[in-house]
Amino acid sequence: MAGDQKAKGKKEQVKGKVKEAIGRATGNERMEAEGRAAQSKGDARQAKEKAKDVFKH
């Protein structure tokens, strides 16, 4: 299950980076902000899963 959450976090990070890049390229500030938000959400999910792994061992 933890692997699924880690993968989901990574997917959110990548999706956010793409969205941010498209927003920046097109001058769409809202899309750029949404991309940064998605990256942050992915970062938080990754950090949570890493913390769980530390306490598991």
PDBQT receptor file of N, H, CA, C and O in Angstrom, charges set to zero:
ATOM      1  N   MET A   1       0.833  -1.185   0.000  1.00  0.00    +0.000 N 
ATOM      2  CA  MET A   1       0.000   0.000   0.000  1.00  0.00    +0.000 C 
ATOM      3  C   MET A   1       0.875   1.245   0.000  1.00  0.00    +0.000 C 
ATOM      4  O   MET A   1       0.566   2.209  -0.701  1.00  0.00    +0.000 OA
ATOM      5  N   ALA A   2       1.951   1.250   0.761  1.00  0.00    +0.000 N 
ATOM      6  H   ALA A   2       2.202   0.467   1.331  1.00  0.00    +0.000 HD
ATOM      7  CA  ALA A   2       2.813   2.432   0.821  1.00  0.00    +0.000 C 
ATOM      8  C   ALA A   2       3.407   2.732  -0.546  1.00  0.00    +0.000 C 
ATOM      9  O   ALA A   2       3.572   3.896  -0.912  1.00  0.00    +0.000 OA
ATOM     10  N   GLY A   3       3.728   1.690  -1.302  1.00  0.00    +0.000 N 
ATOM     11  H   GLY A   3       3.594   0.744  -1.005  1.00  0.00    +0.000 HD
ATOM     12  CA  GLY A   3       4.262   1.877  -2.641  1.00  0.00    +0.000 C 
ATOM     13  C   GLY A   3       3.272   2.582  -3.544  1.00  0.00    +0.000 C 
ATOM     14  O   GLY A   3       3.650   3.409  -4.374  1.00  0.00    +0.000 OA
ATOM     15  N   ASP A   4       2.001   2.249  -3.378  1.00  0.00    +0.000 N 
ATOM     16  H   ASP A   4       1.694   1.577  -2.704  1.00  0.00    +0.000 HD
ATOM     17  CA  ASP A   4       0.963   2.902  -4.166  1.00  0.00    +0.000 C 
ATOM     18  C   ASP A   4       0.897   4.391  -3.849  1.00  0.00    +0.000 C 
ATOM     19  O   ASP A   4       0.750   5.216  -4.751  1.00  0.00    +0.000 OA
ATOM     20  N   GLN A   5       1.004   4.728  -2.587  1.00  0.00    +0.000 N 
ATOM     21  H   GLN A   5       1.124   4.057  -1.855  1.00  0.00    +0.000 HD
ATOM     22  CA  GLN A   5       0.937   6.126  -2.169  1.00  0.00    +0.000 C 
ATOM     23  C   GLN A   5       2.169   6.895  -2.643  1.00  0.00    +0.000 C 
ATOM     24  O   GLN A   5       2.070   8.059  -3.032  1.00  0.00    +0.000 OA
ATOM     25  N   LYS A   6       3.328   6.239  -2.610  1.00  0.00    +0.000 N 
ATOM     26  H   LYS A   6       3.408   5.293  -2.294  1.00  0.00    +0.000 HD
ATOM     27  CA  LYS A   6       4.546   6.880  -3.094  1.00  0.00    +0.000 C 
ATOM     28  C   LYS A   6       4.428   7.156  -4.587  1.00  0.00    +0.000 C 
ATOM     29  O   LYS A   6       4.800   8.229  -5.060  1.00  0.00    +0.000 OA
ATOM     30  N   ALA A   7       3.913   6.191  -5.315  1.00  0.00    +0.000 N 
ATOM     31  H   ALA A   7       3.611   5.319  -4.931  1.00  0.00    +0.000 HD
ATOM     32  CA  ALA A   7       3.740   6.360  -6.762  1.00  0.00    +0.000 C 
ATOM     33  C   ALA A   7       2.729   7.467  -7.053  1.00  0.00    +0.000 C 
ATOM     34  O   ALA A   7       2.904   8.253  -7.984  1.00  0.00    +0.000 OA
ATOM     35  N   LYS A   8       1.692   7.517  -6.259  1.00  0.00    +0.000 N 
ATOM     36  H   LYS A   8       1.550   6.878  -5.503  1.00  0.00    +0.000 HD
ATOM     37  CA  LYS A   8       0.676   8.559  -6.440  1.00  0.00    +0.000 C 
ATOM     38  C   LYS A   8       1.278   9.942  -6.186  1.00  0.00    +0.000 C 
ATOM     39  O   LYS A   8       0.970  10.899  -6.897  1.00  0.00    +0.000 OA
ATOM     40  N   GLY A   9       2.127  10.040  -5.181  1.00  0.00    +0.000 N 
ATOM     41  H   GLY A   9       2.377   9.262  -4.603  1.00  0.00    +0.000 HD
ATOM     42  CA  GLY A   9       2.800  11.298  -4.878  1.00  0.00    +0.000 C 
ATOM     43  C   GLY A   9       3.718  11.727  -6.013  1.00  0.00    +0.000 C 
ATOM     44  O   GLY A   9       3.754  12.900  -6.384  1.00  0.00    +0.000 OA
ATOM     45  N   LYS A  10       4.451  10.778  -6.556  1.00  0.00    +0.000 N 
ATOM     46  H   LYS A  10       4.422   9.825  -6.255  1.00  0.00    +0.000 HD
ATOM     47  CA  LYS A  10       5.359  11.071  -7.671  1.00  0.00    +0.000 C 
ATOM     48  C   LYS A  10       4.567  11.514  -8.895  1.00  0.00    +0.000 C 
ATOM     49  O   LYS A  10       4.969  12.433  -9.609  1.00  0.00    +0.000 OA
ATOM     50  N   LYS A  11       3.437  10.850  -9.130  1.00  0.00    +0.000 N 
ATOM     51  H   LYS A  11       3.111  10.104  -8.550  1.00  0.00    +0.000 HD
ATOM     52  CA  LYS A  11       2.583  11.194 -10.258  1.00  0.00    +0.000 C 
ATOM     53  C   LYS A  11       2.059  12.626 -10.121  1.00  0.00    +0.000 C 
ATOM     54  O   LYS A  11       2.020  13.374 -11.098  1.00  0.00    +0.000 OA
ATOM     55  N   GLU A  12       1.661  12.998  -8.914  1.00  0.00    +0.000 N 
ATOM     56  H   GLU A  12       1.693  12.391  -8.120  1.00  0.00    +0.000 HD
ATOM     57  CA  GLU A  12       1.182  14.364  -8.658  1.00  0.00    +0.000 C 
ATOM     58  C   GLU A  12       2.289  15.386  -8.897  1.00  0.00    +0.000 C 
ATOM     59  O   GLU A  12       2.042  16.464  -9.438  1.00  0.00    +0.000 OA
ATOM     60  N   GLN A  13       3.513  15.039  -8.489  1.00  0.00    +0.000 N 
ATOM     61  H   GLN A  13       3.713  14.164  -8.050  1.00  0.00    +0.000 HD
ATOM     62  CA  GLN A  13       4.632  15.947  -8.694  1.00  0.00    +0.000 C 
ATOM     63  C   GLN A  13       4.884  16.180 -10.188  1.00  0.00    +0.000 C 
ATOM     64  O   GLN A  13       5.045  17.318 -10.628  1.00  0.00    +0.000 OA
ATOM     65  N   VAL A  14       4.916  15.111 -10.943  1.00  0.00    +0.000 N 
ATOM     66  H   VAL A  14       4.785  14.187 -10.586  1.00  0.00    +0.000 HD
ATOM     67  CA  VAL A  14       5.176  15.212 -12.383  1.00  0.00    +0.000 C 
ATOM     68  C   VAL A  14       4.042  15.964 -13.076  1.00  0.00    +0.000 C 
ATOM     69  O   VAL A  14       4.283  16.838 -13.909  1.00  0.00    +0.000 OA
ATOM     70  N   LYS A  15       2.832  15.624 -12.732  1.00  0.00    +0.000 N 
ATOM     71  H   LYS A  15       2.636  14.914 -12.055  1.00  0.00    +0.000 HD
ATOM     72  CA  LYS A  15       1.666  16.294 -13.312  1.00  0.00    +0.000 C 
ATOM     73  C   LYS A  15       1.706  17.794 -13.016  1.00  0.00    +0.000 C 
ATOM     74  O   LYS A  15       1.387  18.612 -13.879  1.00  0.00    +0.000 OA
ATOM     75  N   GLY A  16       2.095  18.143 -11.804  1.00  0.00    +0.000 N 
ATOM     76  H   GLY A  16       2.354  17.479 -11.104  1.00  0.00    +0.000 HD
ATOM     77  CA  GLY A  16       2.195  19.536 -11.413  1.00  0.00    +0.000 C 
ATOM     78  C   GLY A  16       3.271  20.274 -12.191  1.00  0.00    +0.000 C 
ATOM     79  O   GLY A  16       3.074  21.418 -12.599  1.00  0.00    +0.000 OA
ATOM     80  N   LYS A  17       4.416  19.618 -12.398  1.00  0.00    +0.000 N 
ATOM     81  H   LYS A  17       4.577  18.688 -12.066  1.00  0.00    +0.000 HD
ATOM     82  CA  LYS A  17       5.507  20.242 -13.147  1.00  0.00    +0.000 C 
ATOM     83  C   LYS A  17       5.085  20.516 -14.587  1.00  0.00    +0.000 C 
ATOM     84  O   LYS A  17       5.378  21.577 -15.138  1.00  0.00    +0.000 OA
ATOM     85  N   VAL A  18       4.398  19.556 -15.183  1.00  0.00    +0.000 N 
ATOM     86  H   VAL A  18       4.159  18.695 -14.735  1.00  0.00    +0.000 HD
ATOM     87  CA  VAL A  18       3.934  19.727 -16.556  1.00  0.00    +0.000 C 
ATOM     88  C   VAL A  18       2.928  20.871 -16.631  1.00  0.00    +0.000 C 
ATOM     89  O   VAL A  18       3.012  21.729 -17.509  1.00  0.00    +0.000 OA
ATOM     90  N   LYS A  19       1.989  20.873 -15.714  1.00  0.00    +0.000 N 
ATOM     91  H   LYS A  19       1.920  20.175 -15.000  1.00  0.00    +0.000 HD
ATOM     92  CA  LYS A  19       0.958  21.909 -15.697  1.00  0.00    +0.000 C 
ATOM     93  C   LYS A  19       1.572  23.295 -15.481  1.00  0.00    +0.000 C 
ATOM     94  O   LYS A  19       1.162  24.272 -16.108  1.00  0.00    +0.000 OA
ATOM     95  N   GLU A  20       2.550  23.364 -14.596  1.00  0.00    +0.000 N 
ATOM     96  H   GLU A  20       2.884  22.570 -14.087  1.00  0.00    +0.000 HD
ATOM     97  CA  GLU A  20       3.219  24.637 -14.336  1.00  0.00    +0.000 C 
ATOM     98  C   GLU A  20       3.957  25.109 -15.591  1.00  0.00    +0.000 C 
ATOM     99  O   GLU A  20       3.898  26.288 -15.941  1.00  0.00    +0.000 OA
ATOM    100  N   ALA A  21       4.645  24.198 -16.259  1.00  0.00    +0.000 N 
ATOM    101  H   ALA A  21       4.693  23.240 -15.974  1.00  0.00    +0.000 HD
ATOM    102  CA  ALA A  21       5.393  24.560 -17.470  1.00  0.00    +0.000 C 
ATOM    103  C   ALA A  21       4.456  25.045 -18.575  1.00  0.00    +0.000 C 
ATOM    104  O   ALA A  21       4.753  26.023 -19.262  1.00  0.00    +0.000 OA
ATOM    105  N   ILE A  22       3.334  24.364 -18.743  1.00  0.00    +0.000 N 
ATOM    106  H   ILE A  22       3.093  23.570 -18.186  1.00  0.00    +0.000 HD
ATOM    107  CA  ILE A  22       2.366  24.776 -19.763  1.00  0.00    +0.000 C 
ATOM    108  C   ILE A  22       1.795  26.149 -19.412  1.00  0.00    +0.000 C 
ATOM    109  O   ILE A  22       1.647  27.005 -20.285  1.00  0.00    +0.000 OA
ATOM    110  N   GLY A  23       1.479  26.356 -18.150  1.00  0.00    +0.000 N 
ATOM    111  H   GLY A  23       1.600  25.661 -17.441  1.00  0.00    +0.000 HD
ATOM    112  CA  GLY A  23       0.966  27.643 -17.697  1.00  0.00    +0.000 C 
ATOM    113  C   GLY A  23       1.966  28.760 -17.933  1.00  0.00    +0.000 C 
ATOM    114  O   GLY A  23       1.597  29.855 -18.356  1.00  0.00    +0.000 OA
ATOM    115  N   ARG A  24       3.219  28.482 -17.660  1.00  0.00    +0.000 N 
ATOM    116  H   ARG A  24       3.519  27.592 -17.317  1.00  0.00    +0.000 HD
ATOM    117  CA  ARG A  24       4.265  29.488 -17.851  1.00  0.00    +0.000 C 
ATOM    118  C   ARG A  24       4.428  29.789 -19.350  1.00  0.00    +0.000 C 
ATOM    119  O   ARG A  24       4.577  30.947 -19.740  1.00  0.00    +0.000 OA
ATOM    120  N   ALA A  25       4.399  28.745 -20.181  1.00  0.00    +0.000 N 
ATOM    121  H   ALA A  25       4.279  27.804 -19.864  1.00  0.00    +0.000 HD
ATOM    122  CA  ALA A  25       4.585  28.908 -21.624  1.00  0.00    +0.000 C 
ATOM    123  C   ALA A  25       3.438  29.687 -22.265  1.00  0.00    +0.000 C 
ATOM    124  O   ALA A  25       3.646  30.455 -23.204  1.00  0.00    +0.000 OA
ATOM    125  N   THR A  26       2.240  29.483 -21.754  1.00  0.00    +0.000 N 
ATOM    126  H   THR A  26       2.071  28.859 -20.991  1.00  0.00    +0.000 HD
ATOM    127  CA  THR A  26       1.078  30.150 -22.336  1.00  0.00    +0.000 C 
ATOM    128  C   THR A  26       0.731  31.454 -21.632  1.00  0.00    +0.000 C 
ATOM    129  O   THR A  26      -0.152  32.184 -22.081  1.00  0.00    +0.000 OA
ATOM    130  N   GLY A  27       1.413  31.753 -20.540  1.00  0.00    +0.000 N 
ATOM    131  H   GLY A  27       2.131  31.160 -20.175  1.00  0.00    +0.000 HD
ATOM    132  CA  GLY A  27       1.127  32.970 -19.792  1.00  0.00    +0.000 C 
ATOM    133  C   GLY A  27      -0.110  32.853 -18.914  1.00  0.00    +0.000 C 
ATOM    134  O   GLY A  27      -0.669  33.863 -18.485  1.00  0.00    +0.000 OA
ATOM    135  N   ASN A  28      -0.541  31.617 -18.644  1.00  0.00    +0.000 N 
ATOM    136  H   ASN A  28      -0.087  30.797 -18.993  1.00  0.00    +0.000 HD
ATOM    137  CA  ASN A  28      -1.722  31.367 -17.831  1.00  0.00    +0.000 C 
ATOM    138  C   ASN A  28      -1.282  31.220 -16.370  1.00  0.00    +0.000 C 
ATOM    139  O   ASN A  28      -0.823  30.157 -15.953  1.00  0.00    +0.000 OA
ATOM    140  N   GLU A  29      -1.429  32.290 -15.612  1.00  0.00    +0.000 N 
ATOM    141  H   GLU A  29      -1.802  33.154 -15.950  1.00  0.00    +0.000 HD
ATOM    142  CA  GLU A  29      -0.980  32.288 -14.218  1.00  0.00    +0.000 C 
ATOM    143  C   GLU A  29      -1.754  31.304 -13.351  1.00  0.00    +0.000 C 
ATOM    144  O   GLU A  29      -1.195  30.710 -12.430  1.00  0.00    +0.000 OA
ATOM    145  N   ARG A  30      -3.032  31.133 -13.645  1.00  0.00    +0.000 N 
ATOM    146  H   ARG A  30      -3.486  31.615 -14.394  1.00  0.00    +0.000 HD
ATOM    147  CA  ARG A  30      -3.845  30.210 -12.848  1.00  0.00    +0.000 C 
ATOM    148  C   ARG A  30      -3.351  28.771 -13.017  1.00  0.00    +0.000 C 
ATOM    149  O   ARG A  30      -3.226  28.032 -12.041  1.00  0.00    +0.000 OA
ATOM    150  N   MET A  31      -3.074  28.382 -14.262  1.00  0.00    +0.000 N 
ATOM    151  H   MET A  31      -3.176  28.983 -15.055  1.00  0.00    +0.000 HD
ATOM    152  CA  MET A  31      -2.594  27.022 -14.505  1.00  0.00    +0.000 C 
ATOM    153  C   MET A  31      -1.223  26.825 -13.861  1.00  0.00    +0.000 C 
ATOM    154  O   MET A  31      -0.922  25.755 -13.333  1.00  0.00    +0.000 OA
ATOM    155  N   GLU A  32      -0.414  27.849 -13.911  1.00  0.00    +0.000 N 
ATOM    156  H   GLU A  32      -0.658  28.719 -14.341  1.00  0.00    +0.000 HD
ATOM    157  CA  GLU A  32       0.907  27.791 -13.294  1.00  0.00    +0.000 C 
ATOM    158  C   GLU A  32       0.776  27.576 -11.786  1.00  0.00    +0.000 C 
ATOM    159  O   GLU A  32       1.493  26.763 -11.202  1.00  0.00    +0.000 OA
ATOM    160  N   ALA A  33      -0.137  28.304 -11.169  1.00  0.00    +0.000 N 
ATOM    161  H   ALA A  33      -0.720  28.964 -11.643  1.00  0.00    +0.000 HD
ATOM    162  CA  ALA A  33      -0.370  28.168  -9.722  1.00  0.00    +0.000 C 
ATOM    163  C   ALA A  33      -0.927  26.791  -9.381  1.00  0.00    +0.000 C 
ATOM    164  O   ALA A  33      -0.544  26.194  -8.374  1.00  0.00    +0.000 OA
ATOM    165  N   GLU A  34      -1.824  26.290 -10.214  1.00  0.00    +0.000 N 
ATOM    166  H   GLU A  34      -2.135  26.775 -11.031  1.00  0.00    +0.000 HD
ATOM    167  CA  GLU A  34      -2.378  24.948  -9.977  1.00  0.00    +0.000 C 
ATOM    168  C   GLU A  34      -1.276  23.898 -10.070  1.00  0.00    +0.000 C 
ATOM    169  O   GLU A  34      -1.273  22.925  -9.316  1.00  0.00    +0.000 OA
ATOM    170  N   GLY A  35      -0.351  24.097 -10.989  1.00  0.00    +0.000 N 
ATOM    171  H   GLY A  35      -0.353  24.887 -11.601  1.00  0.00    +0.000 HD
ATOM    172  CA  GLY A  35       0.779  23.175 -11.124  1.00  0.00    +0.000 C 
ATOM    173  C   GLY A  35       1.651  23.169  -9.885  1.00  0.00    +0.000 C 
ATOM    174  O   GLY A  35       2.064  22.112  -9.408  1.00  0.00    +0.000 OA
ATOM    175  N   ARG A  36       1.932  24.365  -9.363  1.00  0.00    +0.000 N 
ATOM    176  H   ARG A  36       1.597  25.224  -9.751  1.00  0.00    +0.000 HD
ATOM    177  CA  ARG A  36       2.736  24.447  -8.136  1.00  0.00    +0.000 C 
ATOM    178  C   ARG A  36       2.007  23.791  -6.969  1.00  0.00    +0.000 C 
ATOM    179  O   ARG A  36       2.630  23.140  -6.131  1.00  0.00    +0.000 OA
ATOM    180  N   ALA A  37       0.694  23.961  -6.917  1.00  0.00    +0.000 N 
ATOM    181  H   ALA A  37       0.188  24.490  -7.598  1.00  0.00    +0.000 HD
ATOM    182  CA  ALA A  37      -0.097  23.352  -5.842  1.00  0.00    +0.000 C 
ATOM    183  C   ALA A  37      -0.052  21.831  -5.932  1.00  0.00    +0.000 C 
ATOM    184  O   ALA A  37       0.080  21.147  -4.917  1.00  0.00    +0.000 OA
ATOM    185  N   ALA A  38      -0.161  21.307  -7.146  1.00  0.00    +0.000 N 
ATOM    186  H   ALA A  38      -0.267  21.863  -7.970  1.00  0.00    +0.000 HD
ATOM    187  CA  ALA A  38      -0.114  19.852  -7.334  1.00  0.00    +0.000 C 
ATOM    188  C   ALA A  38       1.255  19.310  -6.936  1.00  0.00    +0.000 C 
ATOM    189  O   ALA A  38       1.352  18.236  -6.343  1.00  0.00    +0.000 OA
ATOM    190  N   GLN A  39       2.306  20.047  -7.260  1.00  0.00    +0.000 N 
ATOM    191  H   GLN A  39       2.227  20.920  -7.743  1.00  0.00    +0.000 HD
ATOM    192  CA  GLN A  39       3.648  19.622  -6.859  1.00  0.00    +0.000 C 
ATOM    193  C   GLN A  39       3.772  19.586  -5.344  1.00  0.00    +0.000 C 
ATOM    194  O   GLN A  39       4.342  18.650  -4.784  1.00  0.00    +0.000 OA
ATOM    195  N   SER A  40       3.245  20.592  -4.691  1.00  0.00    +0.000 N 
ATOM    196  H   SER A  40       2.782  21.352  -5.146  1.00  0.00    +0.000 HD
ATOM    197  CA  SER A  40       3.302  20.646  -3.229  1.00  0.00    +0.000 C 
ATOM    198  C   SER A  40       2.542  19.485  -2.604  1.00  0.00    +0.000 C 
ATOM    199  O   SER A  40       2.985  18.890  -1.622  1.00  0.00    +0.000 OA
ATOM    200  N   LYS A  41       1.407  19.178  -3.184  1.00  0.00    +0.000 N 
ATOM    201  H   LYS A  41       1.047  19.661  -3.982  1.00  0.00    +0.000 HD
ATOM    202  CA  LYS A  41       0.603  18.060  -2.681  1.00  0.00    +0.000 C 
ATOM    203  C   LYS A  41       1.377  16.747  -2.840  1.00  0.00    +0.000 C 
ATOM    204  O   LYS A  41       1.377  15.905  -1.942  1.00  0.00    +0.000 OA
ATOM    205  N   GLY A  42       2.027  16.586  -3.977  1.00  0.00    +0.000 N 
ATOM    206  H   GLY A  42       2.027  17.270  -4.707  1.00  0.00    +0.000 HD
ATOM    207  CA  GLY A  42       2.842  15.392  -4.208  1.00  0.00    +0.000 C 
ATOM    208  C   GLY A  42       4.018  15.328  -3.255  1.00  0.00    +0.000 C 
ATOM    209  O   GLY A  42       4.344  14.261  -2.736  1.00  0.00    +0.000 OA
ATOM    210  N   ASP A  43       4.662  16.474  -3.020  1.00  0.00    +0.000 N 
ATOM    211  H   ASP A  43       4.397  17.341  -3.442  1.00  0.00    +0.000 HD
ATOM    212  CA  ASP A  43       5.785  16.532  -2.082  1.00  0.00    +0.000 C 
ATOM    213  C   ASP A  43       5.332  16.117  -0.682  1.00  0.00    +0.000 C 
ATOM    214  O   ASP A  43       6.017  15.358   0.004  1.00  0.00    +0.000 OA
ATOM    215  N   ALA A  44       4.179  16.621  -0.271  1.00  0.00    +0.000 N 
ATOM    216  H   ALA A  44       3.622  17.238  -0.828  1.00  0.00    +0.000 HD
ATOM    217  CA  ALA A  44       3.658  16.299   1.057  1.00  0.00    +0.000 C 
ATOM    218  C   ALA A  44       3.350  14.808   1.182  1.00  0.00    +0.000 C 
ATOM    219  O   ALA A  44       3.639  14.191   2.207  1.00  0.00    +0.000 OA
ATOM    220  N   ARG A  45       2.766  14.242   0.142  1.00  0.00    +0.000 N 
ATOM    221  H   ARG A  45       2.531  14.743  -0.691  1.00  0.00    +0.000 HD
ATOM    222  CA  ARG A  45       2.443  12.806   0.162  1.00  0.00    +0.000 C 
ATOM    223  C   ARG A  45       3.733  11.981   0.254  1.00  0.00    +0.000 C 
ATOM    224  O   ARG A  45       3.804  11.010   1.007  1.00  0.00    +0.000 OA
ATOM    225  N   GLN A  46       4.747  12.376  -0.519  1.00  0.00    +0.000 N 
ATOM    226  H   GLN A  46       4.689  13.165  -1.131  1.00  0.00    +0.000 HD
ATOM    227  CA  GLN A  46       6.020  11.664  -0.488  1.00  0.00    +0.000 C 
ATOM    228  C   GLN A  46       6.650  11.748   0.908  1.00  0.00    +0.000 C 
ATOM    229  O   GLN A  46       7.133  10.747   1.437  1.00  0.00    +0.000 OA
ATOM    230  N   ALA A  47       6.639  12.941   1.493  1.00  0.00    +0.000 N 
ATOM    231  H   ALA A  47       6.247  13.754   1.063  1.00  0.00    +0.000 HD
ATOM    232  CA  ALA A  47       7.224  13.128   2.823  1.00  0.00    +0.000 C 
ATOM    233  C   ALA A  47       6.502  12.279   3.866  1.00  0.00    +0.000 C 
ATOM    234  O   ALA A  47       7.130  11.691   4.746  1.00  0.00    +0.000 OA
ATOM    235  N   LYS A  48       5.184  12.224   3.757  1.00  0.00    +0.000 N 
ATOM    236  H   LYS A  48       4.673  12.702   3.042  1.00  0.00    +0.000 HD
ATOM    237  CA  LYS A  48       4.394  11.433   4.709  1.00  0.00    +0.000 C 
ATOM    238  C   LYS A  48       4.766   9.957   4.604  1.00  0.00    +0.000 C 
ATOM    239  O   LYS A  48       4.937   9.281   5.619  1.00  0.00    +0.000 OA
ATOM    240  N   GLU A  49       4.890   9.468   3.394  1.00  0.00    +0.000 N 
ATOM    241  H   GLU A  49       4.752  10.017   2.570  1.00  0.00    +0.000 HD
ATOM    242  CA  GLU A  49       5.216   8.058   3.202  1.00  0.00    +0.000 C 
ATOM    243  C   GLU A  49       6.639   7.749   3.665  1.00  0.00    +0.000 C 
ATOM    244  O   GLU A  49       6.889   6.678   4.217  1.00  0.00    +0.000 OA
ATOM    245  N   LYS A  50       7.565   8.670   3.448  1.00  0.00    +0.000 N 
ATOM    246  H   LYS A  50       7.361   9.540   3.000  1.00  0.00    +0.000 HD
ATOM    247  CA  LYS A  50       8.934   8.464   3.925  1.00  0.00    +0.000 C 
ATOM    248  C   LYS A  50       8.968   8.418   5.444  1.00  0.00    +0.000 C 
ATOM    249  O   LYS A  50       9.683   7.607   6.033  1.00  0.00    +0.000 OA
ATOM    250  N   ALA A  51       8.192   9.290   6.075  1.00  0.00    +0.000 N 
ATOM    251  H   ALA A  51       7.611   9.949   5.597  1.00  0.00    +0.000 HD
ATOM    252  CA  ALA A  51       8.127   9.301   7.540  1.00  0.00    +0.000 C 
ATOM    253  C   ALA A  51       7.554   7.984   8.058  1.00  0.00    +0.000 C 
ATOM    254  O   ALA A  51       8.028   7.451   9.061  1.00  0.00    +0.000 OA
ATOM    255  N   LYS A  52       6.556   7.470   7.390  1.00  0.00    +0.000 N 
ATOM    256  H   LYS A  52       6.171   7.903   6.575  1.00  0.00    +0.000 HD
ATOM    257  CA  LYS A  52       5.976   6.185   7.797  1.00  0.00    +0.000 C 
ATOM    258  C   LYS A  52       7.006   5.072   7.694  1.00  0.00    +0.000 C 
ATOM    259  O   LYS A  52       7.070   4.192   8.553  1.00  0.00    +0.000 OA
ATOM    260  N   ASP A  53       7.823   5.116   6.624  1.00  0.00    +0.000 N 
ATOM    261  H   ASP A  53       7.771   5.831   5.927  1.00  0.00    +0.000 HD
ATOM    262  CA  ASP A  53       8.849   4.098   6.447  1.00  0.00    +0.000 C 
ATOM    263  C   ASP A  53       9.882   4.158   7.563  1.00  0.00    +0.000 C 
ATOM    264  O   ASP A  53      10.350   3.118   8.026  1.00  0.00    +0.000 OA
ATOM    265  N   VAL A  54      10.242   5.349   7.998  1.00  0.00    +0.000 N 
ATOM    266  H   VAL A  54       9.862   6.194   7.622  1.00  0.00    +0.000 HD
ATOM    267  CA  VAL A  54      11.246   5.506   9.049  1.00  0.00    +0.000 C 
ATOM    268  C   VAL A  54      10.749   4.873  10.336  1.00  0.00    +0.000 C 
ATOM    269  O   VAL A  54      11.500   4.182  11.024  1.00  0.00    +0.000 OA
ATOM    270  N   PHE A  55       9.497   5.103  10.660  1.00  0.00    +0.000 N 
ATOM    271  H   PHE A  55       8.886   5.664  10.101  1.00  0.00    +0.000 HD
ATOM    272  CA  PHE A  55       8.951   4.562  11.910  1.00  0.00    +0.000 C 
ATOM    273  C   PHE A  55       8.615   3.078  11.810  1.00  0.00    +0.000 C 
ATOM    274  O   PHE A  55       8.476   2.398  12.827  1.00  0.00    +0.000 OA
ATOM    275  N   LYS A  56       8.487   2.589  10.608  1.00  0.00    +0.000 N 
ATOM    276  H   LYS A  56       8.600   3.142   9.782  1.00  0.00    +0.000 HD
ATOM    277  CA  LYS A  56       8.172   1.177  10.403  1.00  0.00    +0.000 C 
ATOM    278  C   LYS A  56       9.378   0.292  10.735  1.00  0.00    +0.000 C 
ATOM    279  O   LYS A  56       9.212  -0.835  11.202  1.00  0.00    +0.000 OA
ATOM    280  N   HIS A  57      10.568   0.794  10.497  1.00  0.00    +0.000 N 
ATOM    281  H   HIS A  57      10.702   1.710  10.118  1.00  0.00    +0.000 HD
ATOM    282  CA  HIS A  57      11.787  -0.022  10.668  1.00  0.00    +0.000 C 
ATOM    283  C   HIS A  57      12.435   0.232  11.966  1.00  0.00    +0.000 C 
ATOM    284  O   HIS A  57      13.467  -0.368  12.269  1.00  0.00    +0.000 OA
TER     285      HIS A  57
